[in-house]
Amino acid sequence: MIINRMTIEEFRELGFLQELNRQFLHPLGLALEVVVNEDGSESFGKVWDCRSDAEGIRYAEFSETDVARGKLIEEMQRVKATKRESLLGYNIQPLTEGLAGNDRDL
């Protein structure tokens, strides 16, 4: 397996941060922030913790760009899920996978 890396800016601009927050972290009352530094570079900030709030976290509104990014990520998820299910027999790895000490995969 070849591991490529993307910048935090690309991760945010492509909508991965938005969808990570919207689909997974926000319902749990959490949010990952990105900080734009004085030099314009971006870094991961802190994780907001609002787990004690019954609603969790939600975005106030979405722009047309946000909606387009979300739809792109949803399509990527659909395509990847189909391939993973075909190759692995699942999309999301069951917690029972890897119990035999297989640490080859990330």
Kinemage of the C-alpha trace (Angstrom):
@kinemage 1
@onewidth
@group {chain A} dominant
@subgroup {mainchain}
@vectorlist {calphas} color= white
{ca met a 1} P 0.000 0.000 0.000
{ca ile a 2} L 1.273 3.459 -0.921
{ca ile a 3} L 0.441 6.163 1.610
{ca asn a 4} L 0.072 9.636 0.167
{ca arg a 5} L -0.485 12.676 2.330
{ca met a 6} L -2.633 15.754 1.850
{ca thr a 7} L -2.270 19.100 3.500
{ca ile a 8} L -4.696 20.219 6.169
{ca glu a 9} L -5.808 22.967 3.790
{ca glu a 10} L -6.684 20.384 1.123
{ca phe a 11} L -8.440 18.210 3.744
{ca arg a 12} L -10.579 21.209 4.705
{ca glu a 13} L -11.149 22.594 1.200
{ca leu a 14} L -12.258 19.245 -0.229
{ca gly a 15} L -14.869 18.909 2.512
{ca phe a 16} L -13.358 16.093 4.566
{ca leu a 17} L -13.228 18.200 7.733
{ca gln a 18} L -16.808 19.367 7.239
{ca glu a 19} L -18.082 15.837 6.741
{ca leu a 20} L -15.954 14.320 9.513
{ca asn a 21} L -17.506 16.853 11.840
{ca arg a 22} L -21.061 16.670 10.425
{ca gln a 23} L -21.341 12.899 10.065
{ca phe a 24} L -19.297 11.613 12.980
{ca leu a 25} L -18.055 14.130 15.542
{ca his a 26} L -20.980 16.590 15.811
{ca pro a 27} L -23.580 13.937 16.764
{ca leu a 28} L -21.226 12.936 19.597
{ca gly a 29} L -20.888 16.541 20.753
{ca leu a 30} L -17.358 16.924 19.390
{ca ala a 31} L -15.732 18.992 16.648
{ca leu a 32} L -12.235 19.108 15.208
{ca glu a 33} L -11.040 22.638 14.498
{ca val a 34} L -8.530 23.898 11.970
{ca val a 35} L -6.487 26.977 12.828
{ca val a 36} L -5.239 29.355 10.156
{ca asn a 37} L -1.859 30.548 11.382
{ca glu a 38} L -0.476 34.078 10.935
{ca asp a 39} L 1.625 32.906 7.968
{ca gly a 40} L -1.469 31.477 6.241
{ca ser a 41} L -0.585 27.852 6.930
{ca glu a 42} L -3.193 25.654 8.558
{ca ser a 43} L -2.915 23.254 11.455
{ca phe a 44} L -5.268 21.114 13.450
{ca gly a 45} L -6.361 22.915 16.563
{ca lys a 46} L -8.194 21.405 19.473
{ca val a 47} L -11.184 19.136 19.687
{ca trp a 48} L -14.245 20.980 20.933
{ca asp a 49} L -15.978 18.966 23.636
{ca cys a 50} L -19.694 19.575 24.043
{ca arg a 51} L -20.589 16.001 24.957
{ca ser a 52} L -22.672 17.259 27.877
{ca asp a 53} L -24.984 19.084 25.435
{ca ala a 54} L -27.932 16.815 24.549
{ca glu a 55} L -28.048 18.181 20.970
{ca gly a 56} L -24.376 17.786 20.247
{ca ile a 57} L -23.027 20.320 17.751
{ca arg a 58} L -24.504 21.463 14.458
{ca tyr a 59} L -23.610 23.885 11.713
{ca ala a 60} L -25.728 27.053 11.685
{ca glu a 61} L -26.109 26.945 7.896
{ca phe a 62} L -24.496 25.579 4.759
{ca ser a 63} L -23.357 27.514 1.711
{ca glu a 64} L -23.804 26.146 -1.795
{ca thr a 65} L -20.102 25.222 -1.692
{ca asp a 66} L -20.591 23.296 1.563
{ca val a 67} L -23.496 21.344 0.037
{ca ala a 68} L -21.460 20.548 -3.082
{ca arg a 69} L -18.532 19.362 -0.957
{ca gly a 70} L -20.846 17.194 1.125
{ca lys a 71} L -22.387 15.593 -1.959
{ca leu a 72} L -18.922 14.910 -3.378
{ca ile a 73} L -17.849 13.193 -0.154
{ca glu a 74} L -21.099 11.165 -0.067
{ca glu a 75} L -20.401 9.954 -3.616
{ca met a 76} L -16.818 9.083 -2.706
{ca gln a 77} L -18.158 7.135 0.294
{ca arg a 78} L -20.614 5.234 -1.918
{ca val a 79} L -17.964 4.266 -4.477
{ca lys a 80} L -15.401 3.317 -1.820
{ca ala a 81} L -17.996 1.312 0.163
{ca thr a 82} L -18.875 -0.738 -2.914
{ca lys a 83} L -15.208 -1.521 -3.576
{ca arg a 84} L -14.434 -2.344 0.073
{ca glu a 85} L -17.481 -4.592 0.393
{ca ser a 86} L -16.444 -6.430 -2.762
{ca leu a 87} L -12.800 -6.825 -1.708
{ca leu a 88} L -13.112 -7.179 2.068
{ca gly a 89} L -16.696 -8.277 2.708
{ca tyr a 90} L -17.412 -5.091 4.684
{ca asn a 91} L -17.190 -1.333 4.387
{ca ile a 92} L -16.548 -0.365 8.007
{ca gln a 93} L -14.064 -2.742 9.583
{ca pro a 94} L -15.646 -4.905 12.281
{ca leu a 95} L -14.055 -4.614 15.697
{ca thr a 96} L -13.248 -8.323 15.537
{ca glu a 97} L -10.840 -7.773 12.619
{ca gly a 98} L -7.162 -7.859 13.481
{ca leu a 99} L -7.492 -9.529 16.867
{ca ala a 100} L -4.841 -12.037 15.862
{ca gly a 101} L -2.193 -9.298 16.052
{ca asn a 102} L -2.160 -8.259 12.399
{ca asp a 103} L -0.585 -4.801 12.619
{ca arg a 104} L 0.337 -4.584 8.940
{ca asp a 105} L -2.613 -2.353 8.049
{ca leu a 106} L -3.270 1.074 9.548
